[in-house]
Amino acid sequence: MNIRHTAAYLIISFLSLSGFMNGQPGHSISVTVDGASEATVRLAYHVGSQQYVRDSLVADSNGRCNFTGADRLPPGVYMIVLPGNTFFELLVGDDQHFDISCDAKDPGGTLSFRGSEENQRFLDYQKKWKVLQEEAVNLSAGLRDSSLSKGEADLRKEKLAAQEKKMKQYLHQTAESNKGTLLGAIAKSIIPPEPFVPTVPPGTSNRDSVSRLLSYIHYKDHFFDNVDLSQPGLIRSPILGGRLEQFFRQVVIQMPDSIIRETDRLLAKSAVNEDVFQYVAVWIMNRYASSEIMGHDAVVVHLADEVYLAGKAPWATKEYLSELEKRVNRLRSNLIGQKAPELLMNSFAGHYVSLYDVEADYTIVYFWEPDCGHCKVATPLLRDYYNGNRDKGIEIFAVCTHHDREKWEKYIVDNGLSWINGWDPERLSRFDHFYNVDSTPLIYILDREKKIIAKRLAAEDVSSFIDAYRKYRGQ
């Protein structure tokens, strides 16, 4: 387990959850660990798959230390981490003044709480759930025995199904008996969605495909049904971050329109709690702002417009919002699916050229410099591709981003660049803004109507992309 210190908590930038709770002011968690004399004991917490240190103390000669503070701790699943990175979990909710004791040789087996009924229930839940899981694992392992007869295998399947039903019932009971608490929310979140058998009308063609599609839609639409988004304690737990990761990585189709639609639905559900809404919005923004998948910048623009720049992100600083606005304004005009901005400029041929005047099935817009190291690799690759495909509906509109005309002209002549060579050293066309040119080489691919179909491709990927797109379009 890699536990990070609180200072490294940059994964959710601008996240400053209030952590307000009812009850006594401040927090006081006394920990006594037999056999941990003068040992370092840390109080840590989960956020998704990461763990962060909240506080660190050295126990006295009796193995005792007391984590105290004037502020209430934000609710969540915390850990007491002992030497050797052994640890046990506890809940921080309404109860923030309680005592913990255990033995260093067997923390889990000797753990006890005083002054925290919820943690005692959480401990009982963990023990019971562990037993149920072990029973299920043993039954599942028994099914892998190749020597079983069909009757024996069927019997074991029935036992496993009964065990799974028993586990589900226990989760329902725990969730119901602890409704409104973090423990109840944790138990509920583990309950799988109810089985769904889609109804496909008789006579429907491709019934199996339709059935799978309906099952997928139902699974996607009900993925968060058992996650209590009104419970801020799930933020500092493995649950909410884990579910977001699973949903946006494995469930949602990785197309901007699909991601945006699910983002809006989830944010609407999260609005029941301002801290949860903040966490979800920041998590999604961080994920897609750093995504290297083409087209995901549309999610950033949408989230900026609908949340951050719409006055719904009080956690974000003025400086952050200002930089975000500048960034998305450079993205708006060059999103996948939009018509590319016009480029009108002088050229190597001595006359003005217009991007919109180019007649080609596919136009490659290429921003480059003669002295750019990566351009010296990309430019020859594009030149060779162009020379072999210019009579197959391919044109290249190249724009030099450097101001040295002599170098530009020499490079064109020396390297035989016969495509359209645009020249706009004063950037009157504002190509740097409209195409978000922050480095070179930079490649866009447009279709016949000048709609952007690809951006920021590597030169070596241009040929395969256009071939695949032709097939997709049936060309």
Secondary structure by P-SEA (a helix, b strand, c coil): cccccccccccccccccccccccccbbbbbbbbcccccbbbbbbcccccbbbbcccccccccccccccccccccccccccccccccbbbbbbcccccbbbbbbcccccccccccccaaaaaaaaaaaaaaaaaaaaaaaaaaaacccccaaaaaaaaaaaaaaaaaaaaaaaaaaaaacccaaaaaaaaaccccbbbbbbcccccaaaaaaaaaaaaaaaaacccccccccccccccccaaaaaaaaacccccccaaaaaaaaaaaaaaacccaaaaaaaaaaaaaaaaacccccaaaaaaaaaaacccccccccccaaaaaaaaaaaaacccccccccccbbbbbccccbbbbcccccccbbbbbbbccccaaaaaaaaaaaaaaaaccccccccbbbbccccaaaaaaaaaaaccccbbbbbcccccccccccccccccbbbbbccccccccccccccaaaaaaaaaaaaacc
